[in-house]
Amino acid sequence: IRISAEYGSSNVTVASHTDDTLNTFPLSRVPAFKTDEGLLFDTMAIATLVGNSELRGCSEFERASITQWMNVAELELYPSACQILYPVWGLMPNNKGAINKARENLNGFMASLNKYLESRTYLVGESVTLADLTLALYFRDLYNLILEEKDRNEHGNVTRWFNTIINQDEVTRVIGNTSLCTKAAQFDAKLFAQNNPKQKKEPAPKKEAAPKQQPKKEEP
C-alpha cells in the first residue's frame, strides 16, 4: 500500500487502530483504509486506489491483465512461498514432503514465468504496474532467504525482472534494499520450539475409590 502511495504521490497516514475503529469496517480487520468517499479493507483494493493510473493500467485489457497477475501471485506463488518459508521462520514444523512439493510447484511456476519474461521487462505493458509490485513482493523473501545463485541463474529472466522491480526508487524508499541469498536458510528446531512451546499436561485428577460393599448377612 505504501509503495503504491509512493507512485501515486498519495498522502497516506498510518495510524494505530482500536476495536471501535475496526468495527466501523465490514469485516473488522486490518488493513483498514478510510477516505472521504468511503471505507476499504483489502490490501489490493487499497493499493489500487492510492496508486497512479499507470499502476492500475491504461486500458481495459491492461487492467484485466494486472488483476490476472495479482490473482496468480495470491493463489499460486503465495501458498508455495509459505510452505517453504514458514519452517525457516519457526512457524511450521519441518514437513519435508510438503516443503519438497512446494519447491516443485515454485520451480514450475518460475519456469513458466521465465519463459513469459523472455521478451518483456514488465509483466504488463511498458512500465511498472501493480502486477509487478505484487508478484515481486511475494518473491522478496524467497530471493532473500531461499533462492541461491544457481536457482537465480536457472531462472535468469525472472531474476532480471525481480531486480528491476525491487530496486525501483519508490520501492526502496519503503522497504529498503533487498539482499540476495548466498546460502539457503534451513529449519531451526530451537526457533520452532520457542514459537511453539509445549503445553504442560495437567495431571489427571485421581479417581476416588468406590466404597467397599459390606458382605450381606446370611439369613438364619
C-alpha positions in Angstrom: 0.0 0.0 0.0 2.8 2.4 1.0 4.7 1.6 -2.2 1.6 2.3 -4.3 1.2 5.5 -2.5 4.7 6.5 -3.5 3.9 6.0 -7.1 0.6 7.9 -6.7 2.0 10.7 -4.6 -0.9 9.9 -2.2 -0.8 11.3 1.3 -1.4 8.1 3.3 -1.3 8.3 7.1 -0.6 5.1 9.0 -2.4 5.1 12.4 -2.9 2.6 15.2 -6.4 1.1 15.4 -8.8 0.2 18.1 -11.6 -2.3 18.3 -14.1 0.6 18.0 -12.4 1.8 14.8 -12.3 -1.6 13.2 -15.9 -2.2 14.0 -16.8 0.5 11.5 -15.4 -1.7 8.7 -17.5 -4.6 7.3 -15.1 -7.4 8.3 -13.5 -5.6 11.3 -9.9 -6.3 10.2 -6.7 -4.6 9.0 -5.6 -3.2 6.7 -8.5 -0.7 7.0 -8.5 2.5 4.9 -10.8 5.5 5.3 -11.4 8.1 2.6 -13.9 10.8 2.1 -15.6 8.5 -0.4 -15.9 5.5 1.9 -14.1 2.6 3.5 -11.8 -0.1 2.1 -10.5 -3.2 3.9 -8.4 -5.2 1.3 -4.7 -4.7 0.6 -5.1 -5.0 -3.2 -8.1 -2.7 -3.3 -6.4 0.0 -1.2 -3.1 -0.2 -3.3 -5.2 0.2 -6.4 -6.8 3.3 -5.1 -3.7 5.1 -3.8 -1.5 4.3 -6.8 -1.4 6.2 -10.1 -3.1 5.4 -13.4 -0.1 3.6 -14.8 0.0 1.2 -11.8 -3.7 0.4 -12.4 -3.4 0.0 -16.2 -4.2 2.4 -19.0 -6.7 0.2 -20.9 -9.4 -2.3 -20.0 -7.2 -5.1 -21.2 -4.2 -3.9 -19.2 -6.4 -3.6 -16.1 -7.7 -7.2 -16.6 -4.1 -8.4 -17.1 -2.9 -6.7 -14.0 -5.8 -8.3 -12.0 -4.9 -11.6 -13.5 -1.3 -11.4 -12.3 -2.3 -10.2 -8.9 -4.5 -13.2 -8.5 -1.8 -15.5 -9.7 0.6 -14.1 -7.1 -2.0 -14.6 -4.3 -3.3 -18.0 -5.4 -0.2 -19.7 -6.8 3.0 -18.1 -5.6 2.0 -17.2 -2.0 0.9 -20.7 -0.9 4.2 -22.3 -2.1 6.2 -19.5 -0.5 4.5 -20.0 2.8 5.2 -23.8 2.8 8.9 -23.1 2.2 9.4 -20.0 4.4 7.3 -20.7 7.5 9.5 -23.6 8.7 12.5 -21.3 8.3 10.8 -18.7 10.5 9.9 -21.4 13.0 6.2 -21.0 12.3 5.6 -24.5 10.9 7.1 -28.0 11.5 9.8 -29.3 9.2 7.5 -31.4 6.9 10.0 -32.3 4.2 7.3 -33.8 2.0 5.3 -30.6 2.0 8.4 -28.4 1.5 9.6 -30.5 -1.4 6.2 -30.3 -3.1 6.2 -26.6 -2.6 9.7 -26.3 -4.1 8.5 -28.4 -7.0 5.5 -26.0 -7.5 7.7 -23.0 -7.2 10.2 -24.3 -9.8 7.4 -25.0 -12.2 5.9 -21.5 -11.7 9.3 -19.8 -12.1 10.0 -21.8 -15.3 6.7 -20.6 -16.8 7.3 -17.1 -15.7 10.9 -17.2 -17.0 9.6 -18.1 -20.5 6.9 -15.3 -20.3 9.5 -12.7 -19.4 12.0 -13.7 -22.1 11.0 -10.7 -24.2 9.4 -8.5 -21.6 10.7 -6.0 -19.0 7.5 -5.8 -17.1 4.5 -8.2 -16.6 2.0 -5.9 -18.3 2.8 -3.0 -20.7 5.9 -0.9 -20.7 6.1 0.3 -17.1 5.7 -0.9 -13.5 2.2 -1.9 -12.6 0.5 -3.4 -9.5 1.1 -6.8 -11.2 4.9 -6.3 -10.9 4.8 -4.9 -7.3 2.5 -7.7 -6.0 4.5 -10.6 -7.5 7.9 -9.1 -6.6 6.9 -8.5 -3.0 5.8 -12.1 -2.7 9.1 -13.2 -4.2 11.2 -11.0 -2.0 11.7 -13.3 1.0 12.4 -16.2 -1.3 15.1 -14.3 -3.1 16.5 -13.1 0.3 16.4 -16.5 2.1 15.9 -19.4 -0.2 17.0 -18.9 -3.8 20.7 -19.4 -4.1 22.8 -18.2 -7.1 22.3 -21.4 -9.0 18.5 -21.1 -8.6 18.6 -17.4 -9.7 20.7 -18.3 -12.7 18.4 -21.1 -13.7 15.5 -18.6 -14.0 17.6 -15.6 -15.3 14.7 -13.7 -16.8 12.7 -13.8 -13.6 15.8 -12.7 -11.6 16.4 -9.8 -14.0 12.7 -8.7 -13.7 12.8 -9.1 -9.9 15.9 -6.9 -9.6 14.4 -4.3 -11.8 11.2 -4.0 -9.7 12.7 -4.4 -6.2 15.3 -1.7 -6.9 12.8 0.9 -8.0 13.2 4.2 -6.0 9.6 4.1 -5.0 10.1 0.5 -3.6 13.4 1.1 -1.8 12.1 4.2 -0.1 9.6 2.0 1.7 11.3 -1.4 2.2 15.0 -0.5 1.8 17.5 -2.6 -0.2 17.0 -6.3 -0.7 20.0 -8.6 -0.4 20.1 -11.8 -2.4 20.5 -15.2 -0.8 24.1 -16.7 -0.5 23.1 -19.9 1.3 19.5 -21.1 1.7 18.1 -20.8 5.2 17.2 -24.1 7.0 14.6 -25.2 9.5 15.6 -24.1 13.0 14.3 -26.6 15.6 15.2 -24.3 18.5 13.3 -21.4 17.0 10.3 -23.6 16.3 10.3 -24.8 19.9 10.4 -21.1 21.1 7.5 -20.2 18.8 5.5 -23.3 19.7 6.0 -24.1 23.4 4.6 -27.4 24.5 1.8 -27.0 26.9 2.3 -28.8 30.2 -0.2 -31.6 30.7 -2.2 -31.3 33.8 -2.2 -34.5 35.8 -5.4 -36.3 35.6 -7.5 -36.0 38.8 -7.3 -39.1 40.9 -10.5 -41.1 40.9 -12.0 -41.6 44.3 -12.0 -45.2 45.3 -15.5 -46.6 45.3 -16.7 -47.5 48.8 -16.4 -51.2 49.6 -19.6 -53.0 49.8 -20.3 -54.8 53.0 -21.0 -58.5 52.6 -24.6 -59.4 53.0 -25.5 -61.2 56.2 -26.9 -64.6 55.6 -30.4 -65.2 56.9 -30.6 -67.8 59.6 
